[in-house]
Amino acid sequence: MSEHAPDLIILEPTELLLPYAELGEGPLWDIDAQSLYWIDIPVGLVHRMDDSGVHTSWDVGMPVGAVVSRASGGLCVAAGSGFYALDLDTGAVTEIAAAPGLPDTRMNDGACDRVGRFYAGSMDGDEAPGRGCFYRLDTDHTVTELYSEIGISNGVGWSPDDRLMYYIDSLAYRVDVMDYDIESGQIGERRPFAHLGSGEVVPDGLAVDVEGGVWAAVWGGGVIQRYDATGRLTAVVRLPAAHVTSCAFGGQELDQLYITTAAGPGRCAGALFTCPVGVKGLPAFPYRG
């Protein structure tokens, strides 16, 4: 974690009374449905909390690394070794496209850009370094490998003007930023945006707010750290769980930060949290394939 600056804002979240996860990840706020989705990776579950607080879950039948809504209905998940459609009415899981990864790797975190392309990466099942990749699933279902030799492919997000993409390889101990072309989906060279973590403390998922601030989950650190558009640490959300995995903006005004955690140290390890953070977030976009 970064050291606290004198003017650092410290925030405290509230636990939601929902089932604890073994490895909670990938929160997603569906604006149209006014519902929160999140996943429990190793048990292959996709969870939903609707606007009335009702909880539902679906079993994907394989480890699931990321979930996005789908413009044609249902959800799209990065799971196992590829991308799949999940029918919320029947629970049916149908392959959209395979990702050409190495043996014993699985899909991990991801997100869609404004056009509806789905970016997601992979990691080794035993977290061996250099075996993951980063992919783009286009709307015609073609898969393009963008990076190889990734440690743990994690958080993905964009600046408010879509000109920058943020990306985390957890084992690199930093949030990277790249120039981004929204028309073509092409990305520029990775360059460091914020360095954080050491040893067993690593950056995980991320979310971006309307001011261009990047909120990064810190696995092993028990916090979410917010960096402004220049990379300066400005706020910290402190959680009663060490393994903080990801975050997403949600609620009617997109001003609530939803935070997932995993089992491990801490009295609320594996719980789901919410926290008002004083700034609105960018909406999540659906996969348009």
N, C-alpha and C positions, 0 to 999 in steps of 0.2 A: 504494500500500500504506500501511497505518497504521504509525506508528512503534512500535518495540518497547517494551513496558512492562517494568519491571525483573523482574517475576515471570512473564514470558511463557514458555510451554513451546515448545521447538523440537523438531520431529520430522523424522526422515529416512526416506524410503520405500525400498522395494526394487523394482527393475524386474522385470517378468514377461517371460519369454522368449516373446513372441508377436509377430505381424506388426506393424510400425509402421503408423500411420495417417497419411493426409494431414490429416485433421481428425477425430481421435477425439473422441467425445462420448457423452453419455447413458448412463453405466454403470447397470446394473440388476441387482440380485441377486434371482433367483427362488428363494424359500425352498423351495417344493415340489420343484423340480428340482435344488436345490443347484448352480445354475449362474449364471455371470456373463454377461450380455449387454452389448454396447456397439456403437456404430455408427461408421462412417466416412462423414461427411455427403456430400461431393461425389461420391464413387464409388458411393454408394447401397448400401453393404454393412451388413448386420447380422451381428455376430460373436457367437460363444458359446464359452465355456470351461466344460466340465462339471467335475464334482467329481473326475474322474480326471486333469484337465489337458488333455483332448482338445479341440482347436480345430476349429470348424466355422463356415462363413459362408454367408449367403444374399444374393443380389443382388436388391434391390427394384426396380431399373430406373429409379430417379429419386432425387434428393437426399433423404435421410432425416434428420429432425431429432430424433426421439425414439422410444423403443421401450418398451412396457410388456407384461407378460404379459396373457393373456386368459383369463377364468374358464372359457369354453367350449372352450378349447384353442388352442394356437398363440400368436401375438403380435398386438398391435395397434401400428401405427406411425403417427406423424405424418410425412407425407412429401409431397413435391411441393406440391400446394395442397389437401390434405385428409387424411383419416384412412383407413387401410387395414388389412385383416386379412392376416396372413402365416401360411400353412400351413407348418409346419416339416417335414412329411413330403414334400410335393410341391413346396414353394417357390412355390406359387401366391399371387399378390397380388390381393386383391379390395377394391374401394372400399366403405367403410362410409358415408362422408359427405364432401361437399365443404365446404371452408371459404370463406366469401365474402370473400376478400381482394382486394387491388389487383393489377393485372397486374405481372409480374416480381417477385413476392414468393414466398417458400417457407416451409414450416413449419419450426419450430425446436424448442427444448426443451419438455419437458412431463412430467407425472406424474399419477397417479391418487390420488384421496382414498380414505378408508376404505370409502365406499359403492360405489366403482367408477366414479365419473365421471372422465373424462380431460380434464385441463386442459393446453392447449398453445397456443403463440403462433407468430407469424410474423415475418419480417424481409424487407427489400428485398434482392434478389440482389446488389446492389452496396453494401449497407450504408448507403444513403441514409437520413437520419433521418426519423422521423415516418410511415413507410409500413407499419409492422407493426401487427398486432392480437393480441389475446389472446382465446382461445375456451374454451368448455366443451362437450365432447361428452358428452351424457347417455346413459344406458343404453338409451334408446329410439332412439338414433342421431340425435337432433336436435342441431344446433350453434347455440350462442348466442355472439354477439360481446359480450365483457365490456368490453374496452378497444380504442380505436383510437389512431392517431397514436403508436404505440410505435416506439422506435428499433430495438433488437434484443431481442425477447422471449426471456428465458432462464430461469434457475432457478425452480423451483416446489417448495414443501414446506409442511408443516403442523406445528404444535406438537404435543407428545405428547397433549394433551387435545382436539385438533381444533378449538380455539376461535380459532386464529390461522392465517392463510395467509401464507407468505413468497413474495416475487416479485421478480425482477430484470429491469429494463429496463437492459441494459448501458450504453446511451448516457446514462442518467441518473446514472451513477456512484454507485449506492447499492443496498442491499437494502431493499425496502419490506416493511411488514407491514400486514395488514388483518384486521379481525374476520371470523370465518368461522362460518357456520351449517351444521353438518354435515347437518342434516335436509333443508334446502332447497338447499344448495349456493350460497347467496347470500353475496356478499362485501361488506364495508364499504369505506370510503374508504381509499385508500393513504396511508400515512404513513411517513416515513423510519425505518428501524431501524438501519442502519449506512451511513455514507458511506465509499467507498473508490475509489481510482483517480484518474487524471487523464491527459489526452492519450490516448496509445495503450494505457494500462493501464486495464482495465475489469473489473468483476465479470462472471462467467459463470454456470456452474451451481452448485447448492447441494445440501446434504444436512442433515438435522436429526437430532440424537441424543436419547436418552431423557431427558436433563437439560434439553432445550429449547435446546441449543447449536446454532448455525447455522454450518455449514462451507461457506465460499464460495470457489470457484475464482477466481483472479485472472489473467486473460489479460494477458500482457505482463509479469507480475510474478514468474512462476516459483514461486508459492506457493499453498497453500490456507490461508485464514485462518478461525479458529474464534472466533465471538462467543458469549458466554453469553446467557442469556435477557434480560438488561438491555441488550445491545448492546455490552458491553465485550470488547475483544480479549483472548483468553486463551491461544491456541495458534497456531502456524504450522507447516505442513508445507512444507519447502523441497525443490524439485524441480530436476533438471538439465535443465530445458526451460522456456523462457520462456512458451510459450503453454499454460497450464494451463486446461482447458476445463470439467471437471465432476468430481464425486465421488459415491460411493454406499457405504453400509455393506453388508457382506456377510460371508460365512463362517458356519460353524455357529452361532457365538455372536453374529453381527452386530457384531463388534468390530474388523473389518478395514475400513479405508477404501480403496476402489478408486478410482484417479484416472486420468482420461484426459487426453492432451495432443495437440497438433497440431504439424505441421512448423513449423520456424522456428529461432530461436537456441537453443543448448543442445545438449550432446552426446547427449542421449536424446530429442530432439524427436520427437513422434509415438508414444512408447512408452506402455505401460500399466503402472501402478505399484500396489503395495499397501503399506499402512502400519498397524500396530497403534497405536491412538490412546488406549487406556485408558478408553474409554467405549463403551457399546453404542449402535447406531443404531436408528432406527425402521425397521420393515419396509416394503418396497414393496408396494403393493396392485395387484391386477389390474383391468383394465377388465371390467366386468360387463355389457356390451352384447352 
